[in-house]
Amino acid sequence: MVVRNPAMRWPVAIPNDVRGQRIGRIGRRAKYLLLPLDLGMSGHLSVVPVDAAPAKHDHVDFVLDDGRAVRLTDPRRFGSVHWQPYPVEDHWLLDGLGPEPLSGEFCAPYLAARARGRRLAIKTLLMDSRVVVGVGNIYANEALFLAGIRPRIAAGRLSIPRLGGVVDAVKATLASAIQSGGTTLRDFVATDGRPGYFVHELAVYGRGGEPCLRCETILKEIRLAGRATVYCPRCQH
């Protein structure tokens, strides 16, 4: 393993005895890749010849025994690399995370239990990784439009059936995004180098002041917990 820049989001600290170990099946928990090392969402991994000259932002190489290396490129250094013995869920970055959004654990009764008595806006609740992981700002906007629910309504005011609609909308939105290869933001590319195309299917995010695609009412844009939030005053209530 070659570490050119240990000053990532958190310092890179990998023990020497990882040399020669086999990388097994790659997993994922929330935004972290499990190799069994975990990696933040910024930047990207690529497979390169081991002797390929590193560019400015190529910080870490995982050197393989076939003459290639898995290279971490991260201009913003928001990513991180950690060593964690099993069980990986005990790592402080993974401990306390909510369920995966496409899992059966994320369901209407679960969300109702987490929303009960909360004055927090439903959009803000959805973006809390302690409640559910993987629902970022774009997908929270889109899911709430699909569910017909205004983003700033207090989560505790929603009935279980309406929260069930939110759960279904989150799952449908993420499934559609995965099918489309993700959402292109700045330098995002898929593993085959192609950009994500879900951005072309966005109904509300980034469209504040434009007509609603469903009813042609002008979409409203507000700031909610510091994040851009767009909704349709007519379709969402």
N, C-alpha and C positions, 0 to 999 in steps of 0.2 A: 504494500500500500504506500502511495506517495502523497504526502500532505504538503502542498506548497504554501497554503495560507491557513493557519489554524484559527485565525480570527474571523470565524463565521458568526452567525447569530449568537451561538455559544461556542466556546473554545472546542476545537476538535481534539479529543483525547481517546485514542484507540490503543489498547495494549499490544505489545509486540507479539504475543502468542497467537494473534489472528493469522499470521503468515502461514500459508499452506493449508488453511482450512477451506473446506468446500462451501460454496454459496448454494444453499438449498433453494426450495421453492420460495419465490418472492411473495410477500404478503403486503397487506395494507391495513392500517387502522387510522380512521379519520384522514388527515392530510399527510400522514407519515408513511413512508415506504419502509417495510421490514425486511432486512436482508439476511441476518438479524441485526442490522443497524437501522436507525431510522433517520429520515431525511425530511427537512421542511419543504413547504410547497413552492418556494421560490427556486428559480433556475431550472435546469434540466439535466438528465443523464443521457450520455451517448456512448456507443461502443466505438473505440478508435484503436488503431495500431499502437502498441505499447511505446513505440519510439516516435509517435506523432508529436511535433513540437507544441507545447502548451501555449494557449493564448492568454491574454491578460487576466481573464476571469475564470480560467480553469484551475480550480483550487485543490481538488482531491482526485486521485486516480486509485481505483481498485484494480490492481494488476492481476490478470488471469494467467494461467499456465499455458495458454495457447497462443501467446504472442499478441494478445489484445488487452485492452484496459477499459473498464467502465469509468467514464470521466464525468465528474460533477462540474458543471459550469453555472456560475451564479453571480451576475454583475452586481446585484444589490446586496449580496451576502445575507439574505434573509433565511437561507436554508441552514441546516445544521446536521452534523453527523455525530452519532453517539454509539457507545458500546453498552449493551444491556444483556446480561445473562437471562436465560429463561427463568420464570415466565416474563415475556416482554411487557405484558400489561402492567407490571409493577413499576415500570419507568415513570418518573414524575410527569413527563409530558403526556403519557397515556392514561395514568391513573385518574379516575374521576370523570372521564369522558362519557357522554351520553351514547345511546345506541346508534348504530348505522341507520341512515334514513330508509334504506331499501330492505331492512330486516323486518321480521315479524314482530320484534320487540317494540318497534316504533309503530304504535297503533293509537286509536282514539282513546281507550281507557288510560293508557300511559300518558298521553299528552294532556288529558283532562286532569290527571293527578298532579302533573307538573304545573298546570295553569291555575289550579284551584286557588281562589283568593288573591291572585296576582293582579296588580294594577299595571304591570309592565305591558307595553304594546305587544301584540301578538307577533309582529315582525321581529322585534327585538328578542323575544323569547325563542323564536325559531333559529335565530342566529347565535344563540348561546350554545357553545359546544358541550356544555355540561348537561344540556337538555337533549340535543341531537347534534350529531356531527355532520359536516359536509353541506350545510345549507348556508351558502354565502349570500351576499347582498343581492346579486343578480337573481339567483334562484328563489330567494324569499319574495322578492317583488313579483316574479312571474307566477309562483305558486299561489300567492294570495289573490292575484288577479283571476287565476283559473278557479279558485275556490269562491270568488265573489265576496271577499272579506276585506274591509279597509285595513291597511297596515297598522294604524295607530289605535285601533280599538283595544281595550284592556283584555288581556288573555283570559282573565277570570270571569269575564262577562259572557264568554262564548259557551254555548251548550255543547254537550258531547256530540250530537249529530253534526254540528258545524265544525267542531274540532276534527271529527272524522273526515269531513270534507277537506280540511287543511292537510291532514295526513295523506289522503288520496292524491291531492293536488301536488304535494311535495314529491311523492313517489313518481307520479306521471311526468312532472317537469324534469326531474333528474334522469328518468329513463329516456326521455326524448333527447335530452342533452347528450347523454352517453351515446345514443344511436347516431347523433349528429357529429360526434367526435369532440364534444366540449365547446366552450365559448372562447373565441379568440380575443385575448386582451394583450396588447403589446406583443411580447415575444413568445406567446404560447404556441407550441406545435405538438402534434401527436407523435407517437413513437416512430411513425413512418415519415415524419417531416411535414405532413400536411397540417394546415391550420384547422381549428375547430370551426364548425359552421352553424352552431346553435345561435350565434349572434344574429343570423339572418331571420330567425324565427321569434325573436323577442317581441312580446306584445306590449310591454309597458316600459321596461328598463331602458333608460337613455332616450325616451320619447316624450318627456314632459313638454307640454304645450302643443303637442300634435294630436290629431283626432284619434279616438279609440278605434281600434280595428274592428270592434264588435258593434258599437252603437254610434260612433262618430262624435261623441262628446269629447271636449278638449281634456286631455289628461292633465292632472295636477301633479306638480313636483314639490315636495317638502323635504326638510332635513329631519331625520328621525334617528336619535342616538348618534348624530354626526354623519349619517350615511344618506346618500341620495335615495329618495323614496318616491316612486311614481305610482299613481293609481287612478282609476276611473271613478269619478264621483257618482256616476249613474249605475255602473255594473257592480261596484263594490259597496257594500253597506254593513 
